[in-house]
């Protein structure tokens, strides 16, 4: 499925202005859940087999696209770093709560 979705994005969704909504992509490829599609996108992003970077925008107006310039690549990397930092912050908070309640 990764190959098919990657090829579709490369052919049809180059640049942020041509993004495809999560729901629309799931409908085209009969993917039942948001989580399943996100896992496929994660596999594409992590694989050396797919050299182009898949960008994403979250929220109502969001979707997936193939990054075509340095700004889009940098924005994608920064968004992922921001989400990772939020998760790490939450881990620290939960560790702290565990220590004070333990």
DSSP file (Angstrom, degrees, kcal/mol; ACC not computed):
  #  RESIDUE AA STRUCTURE BP1 BP2  ACC     N-H-->O    O-->H-N    N-H-->O    O-->H-N    TCO  KAPPA ALPHA  PHI   PSI    X-CA   Y-CA   Z-CA
    1    1 A X     >        0   0    0      0, 0.0     4,-2.6     0, 0.0     5,-0.3   0.000 360.0 360.0 360.0 -33.5    0.0    0.0    0.0
    2    2 A X  H  >  +     0   0    0      1,-0.2     4,-3.0     2,-0.2     5,-0.2   0.927 360.0  50.4 -58.4 -45.5    2.9    2.4    0.7
    3    3 A X  H  > S+     0   0    0      1,-0.2     4,-2.6     2,-0.2    -1,-0.2   0.920 111.8  47.4 -58.1 -45.3    4.1    2.1   -2.9
    4    4 A X  H  > S+     0   0    0      2,-0.2     4,-2.2     1,-0.2    -1,-0.2   0.924 115.5  43.4 -65.5 -46.0    0.7    2.9   -4.3
    5    5 A X  H  X S+     0   0    0     -4,-2.6     4,-2.7     2,-0.2     5,-0.2   0.915 113.8  51.0 -68.4 -42.1    0.0    5.9   -2.0
    6    6 A X  H  X S+     0   0    0     -4,-3.0     4,-2.7    -5,-0.3     5,-0.2   0.950 111.7  47.5 -58.8 -49.0    3.6    7.3   -2.5
    7    7 A X  H  X S+     0   0    0     -4,-2.6     4,-2.1    -5,-0.2    -1,-0.2   0.895 111.8  50.9 -60.2 -40.4    3.2    7.1   -6.3
    8    8 A X  H  X S+     0   0    0     -4,-2.2     4,-2.4     2,-0.2     5,-0.3   0.937 111.7  46.7 -61.7 -47.4   -0.2    8.7   -6.1
    9    9 A X  H  X S+     0   0    0     -4,-2.7     4,-2.6     1,-0.2    57,-0.3   0.911 111.7  51.0 -62.4 -42.7    1.1   11.6   -3.9
   10   10 A X  H  < S+     0   0    0     -4,-2.7    -1,-0.2     1,-0.2    -2,-0.2   0.888 117.3  39.8 -62.4 -39.2    4.1   12.1   -6.2
   11   11 A X  H  < S+     0   0    0     -4,-2.1    -1,-0.2    -5,-0.2    -2,-0.2   0.822 132.4  19.5 -79.3 -31.5    1.9   12.3   -9.3
   12   12 A X  H  < S+     0   0    0     -4,-2.4    -3,-0.2    -5,-0.2    -2,-0.2   0.585 118.8  49.5-119.6 -13.3   -1.0   14.3   -7.9
   13   13 A X     <  +     0   0    0     -4,-2.6    53,-3.2    -5,-0.3     2,-0.6  -0.272  59.2 153.2-132.8  48.6    0.0   16.2   -4.8
   14   14 A X  B     +a   66   0A   0     51,-0.2    53,-0.2    -3,-0.1     3,-0.1  -0.700  59.9  10.1 -83.0 121.9    3.2   18.1   -5.4
   15   15 A X  S >  S-     0   0    0     51,-3.1     3,-2.0    -2,-0.6    51,-0.2   0.201  91.3 -85.0  89.7 149.3    3.4   21.2   -3.2
   16   16 A X  G >  S+     0   0    0      1,-0.3     3,-1.6     2,-0.2    -1,-0.1   0.822 124.0  62.8 -56.3 -35.5    1.4   22.3   -0.2
   17   17 A X  G 3  S+     0   0    0      1,-0.3    -1,-0.3    -3,-0.1    -2,-0.1   0.642 104.4  49.0 -69.0 -12.1   -1.1   24.0   -2.5
   18   18 A X  G <  S+     0   0    0     -3,-2.0    -1,-0.3    48,-0.1    -2,-0.2   0.037  81.4 144.9-112.5  24.6   -2.0   20.6   -4.0
   19   19 A X    <   -     0   0    0     -3,-1.6     2,-0.4    46,-0.1    46,-0.2  -0.189  41.2-138.5 -63.0 156.8   -2.5   18.7   -0.7
   20   20 A X  B     -B   64   0A   0     44,-2.5    44,-2.6    -7,-0.1    -1,-0.1  -0.963  21.9-113.5-117.3 135.4   -5.1   16.0   -0.4
   21   21 A X     >  -     0   0    0     -2,-0.4     4,-2.5    42,-0.3     5,-0.2  -0.339  21.5-121.0 -67.4 146.9   -7.2   15.7    2.7
   22   22 A X  H  > S+     0   0    0      1,-0.2     4,-2.6    40,-0.2     5,-0.2   0.912 113.1  50.5 -50.7 -49.9   -6.8   12.6    4.9
   23   23 A X  H  > S+     0   0    0      1,-0.2     4,-2.0     2,-0.2    -1,-0.2   0.878 110.3  49.1 -61.7 -40.4  -10.4   11.6    4.4
   24   24 A X  H  > S+     0   0    0      2,-0.2     4,-2.3     1,-0.2    -1,-0.2   0.909 111.3  49.0 -66.7 -42.5  -10.2   11.9    0.6
   25   25 A X  H  X S+     0   0    0     -4,-2.5     4,-1.8     1,-0.2    -2,-0.2   0.905 111.0  50.6 -63.9 -41.8   -7.0    9.8    0.4
   26   26 A X  H  <>S+     0   0    0     -4,-2.6     5,-2.6    -5,-0.2     4,-0.4   0.888 110.3  50.4 -62.5 -38.6   -8.6    7.1    2.7
   27   27 A X  H ><5S+     0   0    0     -4,-2.0     3,-0.9     3,-0.2    -2,-0.2   0.928 108.2  51.7 -65.9 -45.1  -11.7    7.1    0.4
   28   28 A X  H 3<5S+     0   0    0     -4,-2.3    -1,-0.2     1,-0.2    -2,-0.2   0.884 121.2  32.9 -58.3 -40.4   -9.6    6.7   -2.8
   29   29 A X  T 3<5S-     0   0    0     -4,-1.8    -1,-0.2    -5,-0.2    -2,-0.2   0.239 108.1-118.2-106.3  13.1   -7.7    3.7   -1.4
   30   30 A X  T < 5 +     0   0    0     -3,-0.9     2,-0.6    -4,-0.4    -3,-0.2   0.902  52.4 163.8  52.2  48.3  -10.4    2.2    0.8
   31   31 A X      < -     0   0    0     -5,-2.6    -1,-0.2    -6,-0.1    -2,-0.1  -0.879  27.0-155.3 -98.0 122.9   -8.5    2.7    4.1
   32   32 A X        +     0   0    0     -2,-0.6     2,-0.3     1,-0.0    -1,-0.1   0.776  64.5  39.6 -75.0 -29.2  -10.9    2.4    7.0
   33   33 A X     >  -     0   0    0      1,-0.1     4,-1.7    -7,-0.1     5,-0.1  -0.908  65.1-132.7-130.8 152.4   -9.2    4.4    9.7
   34   34 A X  H  > S+     0   0    0     -2,-0.3     4,-2.6     1,-0.2     5,-0.2   0.896 110.9  55.7 -59.3 -42.6   -7.2    7.6   10.1
   35   35 A X  H  > S+     0   0    0      1,-0.2     4,-2.2     2,-0.2    -1,-0.2   0.894 103.8  53.1 -60.3 -42.3   -4.7    5.7   12.2
   36   36 A X  H  > S+     0   0    0      1,-0.2     4,-1.8     2,-0.2    -1,-0.2   0.912 111.0  46.6 -62.0 -42.4   -4.1    3.2    9.4
   37   37 A X  H  X S+     0   0    0     -4,-1.7     4,-2.6     1,-0.2     5,-0.2   0.920 110.0  52.8 -66.8 -42.2   -3.3    6.0    6.9
   38   38 A X  H  X S+     0   0    0     -4,-2.6     4,-2.4     1,-0.2    -1,-0.2   0.876 108.1  51.8 -60.9 -36.0   -1.0    7.8    9.4
   39   39 A X  H  X S+     0   0    0     -4,-2.2     4,-2.5     2,-0.2    -1,-0.2   0.896 109.2  49.9 -66.2 -39.5    0.9    4.5    9.8
   40   40 A X  H  X S+     0   0    0     -4,-1.8     4,-2.3     2,-0.2    -2,-0.2   0.932 111.8  47.7 -63.8 -45.1    1.3    4.2    6.0
   41   41 A X  H  X S+     0   0    0     -4,-2.6     4,-2.7     1,-0.2    -2,-0.2   0.904 111.3  51.4 -62.2 -41.2    2.5    7.8    5.8
   42   42 A X  H  X S+     0   0    0     -4,-2.4     4,-2.2    -5,-0.2    -2,-0.2   0.921 108.9  50.7 -61.8 -43.4    4.9    7.2    8.7
   43   43 A X  H  X S+     0   0    0     -4,-2.5     4,-1.1     1,-0.2    -2,-0.2   0.904 111.3  48.7 -60.4 -41.4    6.3    4.1    6.9
   44   44 A X  H >< S+     0   0    0     -4,-2.3     3,-0.5     1,-0.2     6,-0.3   0.935 111.8  49.0 -63.3 -46.3    6.8    6.1    3.7
   45   45 A X  H 3< S+     0   0    0     -4,-2.7    -1,-0.2     1,-0.2    -2,-0.2   0.856 114.6  44.8 -62.6 -35.4    8.6    8.9    5.6
   46   46 A X  H 3< S+     0   0    0     -4,-2.2     2,-0.3    -5,-0.2    -1,-0.2   0.621  95.0  93.2 -86.4 -13.6   10.9    6.4    7.4
   47   47 A X    X<  -     0   0    0     -4,-1.1     3,-1.0    -3,-0.5    -4,-0.0  -0.634  63.2-150.5 -89.0 137.0   11.8    4.3    4.4
   48   48 A X  T 3  S+     0   0    0     -2,-0.3    -1,-0.1     1,-0.2     3,-0.1   0.633  93.6  76.2 -72.1 -14.4   14.9    5.0    2.3
   49   49 A X  T 3  S+     0   0    0      1,-0.2     2,-0.7     2,-0.1    -1,-0.2   0.735  91.5  55.4 -68.3 -23.4   12.9    3.5   -0.6
   50   50 A X    <   -     0   0    0     -3,-1.0    -1,-0.2    -6,-0.3    -3,-0.1  -0.871  66.6-178.9-116.2  97.4   10.9    6.7   -0.9
   51   51 A X        +     0   0    0     -2,-0.7     2,-0.2    -3,-0.1    -1,-0.1   0.769  55.2  84.2 -73.7 -26.3   13.3    9.7   -1.3
   52   52 A X  S    S-     0   0    0      1,-0.1     2,-0.4    14,-0.0    16,-0.1  -0.498  81.7-117.7 -80.8 148.7   10.7   12.5   -1.5
   53   53 A X        -     0   0    0     14,-0.3    14,-2.8    -2,-0.2     2,-0.7  -0.710  17.7-143.6 -90.6 129.2    9.5   14.0    1.7
   54   54 A X  E     -C   66   0A   0     -2,-0.4    12,-0.2    12,-0.2     2,-0.2  -0.821  19.7-161.8 -92.0 118.6    5.8   13.8    2.5
   55   55 A X  E     -C   65   0A   0     10,-3.1    10,-2.0    -2,-0.7     2,-0.3  -0.535   5.9-167.0 -93.3 163.8    4.5   16.9    4.2
   56   56 A X  E     -C   64   0A   0      8,-0.2     2,-0.4    -2,-0.2     8,-0.2  -0.996  15.8-156.3-150.9 152.1    1.4   17.2    6.2
   57   57 A X  E     -C   63   0A   0      6,-2.3     6,-1.3    -2,-0.3     2,-0.1  -0.999  21.9-143.4-126.1 131.1   -0.8   19.9    7.7
   58   58 A X        +     0   0    0     -2,-0.4     3,-0.3     4,-0.2     2,-0.1  -0.458  54.0  44.2 -91.3 166.8   -3.1   19.0   10.6
   59   59 A X  S >  S-     0   0    0      1,-0.2     3,-1.7    -2,-0.1    -2,-0.1  -0.369 105.2 -41.5  97.6-176.2   -6.5   20.3   11.3
   60   60 A X  T 3  S+     0   0    0      1,-0.3    -1,-0.2    -2,-0.1    -2,-0.0   0.832 138.8  39.9 -58.6 -38.2   -9.7   20.9    9.2
   61   61 A X  T 3  S+     0   0    0     -3,-0.3    -1,-0.3     2,-0.0    -2,-0.1   0.282 100.7 109.8 -94.8  10.1   -7.8   22.3    6.2
   62   62 A X    <   +     0   0    0     -3,-1.7     2,-0.3    -6,-0.0   -40,-0.2  -0.087  29.8 131.4 -84.5-180.0   -5.0   19.8    6.5
   63   63 A X  E     - C   0  57A   0     -6,-1.3    -6,-2.3   -42,-0.2     2,-0.3  -0.976  49.4 -64.3 166.4-163.4   -3.8   16.9    4.4
   64   64 A X  E     +BC  20  56A   0    -44,-2.6   -44,-2.5    -2,-0.3     2,-0.3  -0.856  44.5 159.6-118.5 150.0   -0.8   15.3    2.8
   65   65 A X  E     - C   0  55A   0    -10,-2.0   -10,-3.1    -2,-0.3     2,-0.6  -0.975  42.3-100.9-158.7 164.1    1.5   16.5    0.0
   66   66 A X  E     -aC  14  54A   0    -53,-3.2   -51,-3.1   -57,-0.3   -12,-0.2  -0.844  42.2-121.7 -93.2 124.4    5.0   16.0   -1.5
   67   67 A X        +     0   0    0    -14,-2.8   -14,-0.3    -2,-0.6     3,-0.1  -0.446  31.8 177.7 -66.7 133.1    7.4   18.8   -0.4
   68   68 A X        +     0   0    0     -2,-0.2     2,-0.3     1,-0.1    -1,-0.1   0.443  58.9  32.6-118.9  -3.0    8.8   20.6   -3.4
   69   69 A X  S  > S-     0   0    0      1,-0.1     4,-2.1     0, 0.0     5,-0.2  -0.946  84.7-100.1-147.9 170.8   10.9   23.3   -1.9
   70   70 A X  H  > S+     0   0    0     -2,-0.3     4,-2.9     1,-0.2     5,-0.2   0.847 117.6  56.6 -62.0 -35.8   13.1   24.0    1.1
   71   71 A X  H  > S+     0   0    0      2,-0.2     4,-2.5     1,-0.2    -1,-0.2   0.924 108.9  45.8 -62.9 -43.9   10.4   25.9    2.9
   72   72 A X  H  > S+     0   0    0      2,-0.2     4,-2.2     1,-0.2    -2,-0.2   0.896 114.3  48.6 -66.0 -39.9    8.0   23.0    2.8
   73   73 A X  H  X S+     0   0    0     -4,-2.1     4,-2.5     2,-0.2    -2,-0.2   0.940 113.2  46.9 -64.2 -47.1   10.7   20.6    3.9
   74   74 A X  H  X S+     0   0    0     -4,-2.9     4,-2.7     1,-0.2    -2,-0.2   0.902 111.9  50.7 -62.6 -41.7   11.7   22.8    6.8
   75   75 A X  H  X S+     0   0    0     -4,-2.5     4,-2.4    -5,-0.2    -1,-0.2   0.907 110.9  49.2 -62.7 -42.0    8.1   23.4    7.8
   76   76 A X  H  X S+     0   0    0     -4,-2.2     4,-2.1     2,-0.2    -2,-0.2   0.938 113.1  46.0 -62.9 -47.5    7.4   19.6    7.8
   77   77 A X  H  X S+     0   0    0     -4,-2.5     4,-2.5     1,-0.2    -2,-0.2   0.919 113.4  49.5 -62.7 -43.9   10.5   18.9    9.9
   78   78 A X  H  X S+     0   0    0     -4,-2.7     4,-2.5     1,-0.2    -1,-0.2   0.881 109.3  52.2 -64.1 -38.2    9.7   21.7   12.3
   79   79 A X  H  X S+     0   0    0     -4,-2.4     4,-2.2     2,-0.2    -1,-0.2   0.909 111.4  46.4 -63.6 -41.8    6.1   20.4   12.7
   80   80 A X  H  X S+     0   0    0     -4,-2.1     4,-2.4     2,-0.2    -2,-0.2   0.906 112.5  50.2 -67.7 -41.2    7.3   16.9   13.5
   81   81 A X  H  X S+     0   0    0     -4,-2.5     4,-2.7     2,-0.2    -2,-0.2   0.911 109.5  52.1 -61.4 -41.7    9.9   18.2   16.0
   82   82 A X  H  X S+     0   0    0     -4,-2.5     4,-2.2     2,-0.2    -2,-0.2   0.928 110.7  46.7 -61.6 -45.7    7.2   20.3   17.7
   83   83 A X  H  X S+     0   0    0     -4,-2.2     4,-2.0     1,-0.2    -1,-0.2   0.899 112.3  51.0 -63.4 -39.5    5.0   17.3   18.1
   84   84 A X  H  X S+     0   0    0     -4,-2.4     4,-2.4     1,-0.2    -2,-0.2   0.910 109.9  49.8 -64.0 -41.8    7.9   15.2   19.4
   85   85 A X  H  X S+     0   0    0     -4,-2.7     4,-2.6     1,-0.2    -1,-0.2   0.884 108.4  53.1 -64.1 -38.3    8.7   18.0   21.9
   86   86 A X  H  X S+     0   0    0     -4,-2.2     4,-2.1     2,-0.2    -1,-0.2   0.907 110.7  47.0 -62.5 -41.2    5.1   18.1   23.1
   87   87 A X  H  X S+     0   0    0     -4,-2.0     4,-2.2     2,-0.2    -2,-0.2   0.906 112.1  49.5 -67.0 -41.3    5.1   14.4   23.7
   88   88 A X  H  X S+     0   0    0     -4,-2.4     4,-2.1     2,-0.2    -2,-0.2   0.905 109.8  51.8 -64.0 -41.0    8.4   14.6   25.5
   89   89 A X  H  X S+     0   0    0     -4,-2.6     4,-2.2     1,-0.2    -1,-0.2   0.919 109.0  50.7 -59.4 -44.5    7.1   17.4   27.7
   90   90 A X  H  X S+     0   0    0     -4,-2.1     4,-2.8     1,-0.2    -2,-0.2   0.892 107.5  53.7 -62.4 -39.6    4.0   15.3   28.5
   91   91 A X  H  X S+     0   0    0     -4,-2.2     4,-2.6     2,-0.2    -1,-0.2   0.918 108.5  49.5 -60.2 -43.7    6.3   12.4   29.5
   92   92 A X  H  X S+     0   0    0     -4,-2.1     4,-2.4     2,-0.2    -2,-0.2   0.912 111.9  48.5 -62.3 -42.3    8.2   14.6   31.9
   93   93 A X  H  X S+     0   0    0     -4,-2.2     4,-2.7     2,-0.2    -2,-0.2   0.929 112.7  47.4 -63.1 -45.5    4.9   15.8   33.4
   94   94 A X  H  X S+     0   0    0     -4,-2.8     4,-2.4     2,-0.2    -2,-0.2   0.888 111.2  51.2 -66.0 -38.3    3.6   12.3   33.8
   95   95 A X  H  X S+     0   0    0     -4,-2.6     4,-2.2    -5,-0.2    -1,-0.2   0.927 111.2  48.9 -60.8 -44.6    6.9   11.2   35.4
   96   96 A X  H  X S+     0   0    0     -4,-2.4     4,-2.2     1,-0.2    -2,-0.2   0.926 111.7  48.3 -61.4 -45.8    6.7   14.1   37.8
   97   97 A X  H  X S+     0   0    0     -4,-2.7     4,-1.7     1,-0.2    -1,-0.2   0.892 110.1  52.8 -61.6 -39.7    3.1   13.2   38.7
   98   98 A X  H  X S+     0   0    0     -4,-2.4     4,-1.2     1,-0.2    -1,-0.2   0.901 109.6  48.8 -62.7 -40.9    4.0    9.6   39.2
   99   99 A X  H  < S+     0   0    0     -4,-2.2    -2,-0.2     1,-0.2    -1,-0.2   0.899 112.9  45.6 -67.7 -40.7    6.9   10.5   41.6
  100  100 A X  H  < S+     0   0    0     -4,-2.2    -1,-0.2     1,-0.2    -2,-0.2   0.756 119.3  41.9 -76.6 -21.4    4.8   12.9   43.7
  101  101 A X  H  <        0   0    0     -4,-1.7    -1,-0.2    -5,-0.2    -2,-0.2   0.582 360.0 360.0 -95.7 -12.1    1.9   10.4   43.9
  102  102 A X     <        0   0    0     -4,-1.2    -1,-0.2    -5,-0.2    -2,-0.1   0.453 360.0 360.0 -86.0 360.0    4.1    7.3   44.4
